[in-house]
Amino acid sequence: MRKGADPGGMLGWLARSPEHMREAWQRSRSLALPEWHPQTTSAVLLGMGGSAIGGDLVAGIWSDRLR
C-alpha cells in the first residue's frame, strides 16, 4: 500500500474484524440483563457510515426474532 494511503490505520482494524466479532459475541454471552428485560418492546441502535454496521449485523442475525 502506498505510504499515507491509510493514515487512520483502517486496514489493520478491518483485518481484526473477526477478532472483534468474537470478542463482542463473548461479551454478549456474559451480560447481566435486568429482570424487566422481557417486557422490553423496542431497542435503538445508532451509527453513521461504517459505525452503522453493528445495526446491520443485528438486523441480519436476529431478523427472524425482531419486528
C-alpha positions in Angstrom: 0.0 0.0 0.0 1.2 3.5 -0.8 2.5 5.3 2.3 -0.1 7.7 3.6 -3.0 5.9 1.9 -4.3 4.7 5.2 -3.4 7.4 7.8 -6.1 6.2 10.2 -4.9 2.6 10.2 -8.3 1.3 8.9 -6.8 -1.6 7.1 -5.5 -3.0 10.4 -8.9 -2.5 12.0 -10.5 -4.3 9.1 -8.1 -7.2 9.4 -9.0 -7.6 13.1 -12.8 -7.7 12.4 -13.1 -11.4 13.1 -11.3 -11.0 16.4 -13.6 -8.0 17.3 -16.7 -10.0 16.4 -15.6 -13.0 18.5 -15.0 -10.7 21.5 -18.3 -9.0 21.1 -20.1 -12.3 20.9 -18.3 -13.5 24.1 -19.2 -10.3 25.9 -22.8 -10.6 24.9 -23.0 -14.1 26.4 -21.9 -12.8 29.8 -24.3 -9.7 30.0 -26.4 -9.5 33.1 -29.7 -8.2 31.9 -32.2 -6.5 34.3 -35.1 -8.6 35.4 -37.5 -6.4 33.4 -35.8 -7.1 30.1 -38.5 -9.5 28.8 -41.0 -6.6 28.8 -38.8 -4.5 26.5 -40.6 -3.8 23.2 -38.1 -1.6 21.5 -34.4 -1.0 21.1 -32.5 1.6 19.1 -29.0 1.1 17.5 -27.3 4.3 16.2 -24.4 4.6 13.8 -23.2 6.6 10.9 -21.2 5.4 8.0 -19.1 2.3 8.9 -20.4 2.5 12.5 -23.8 1.5 11.3 -22.6 -2.0 10.5 -23.4 -3.1 14.1 -27.1 -2.4 13.5 -26.9 -4.1 10.1 -25.4 -7.2 11.7 -28.0 -7.3 14.4 -30.8 -6.9 11.9 -29.4 -9.6 9.8 -28.7 -12.1 12.6 -31.9 -11.5 14.5 -34.3 -10.7 11.7 -36.4 -13.8 12.4 -37.0 -12.6 16.0 -37.2 -8.8 15.6 -40.1 -6.8 14.2 
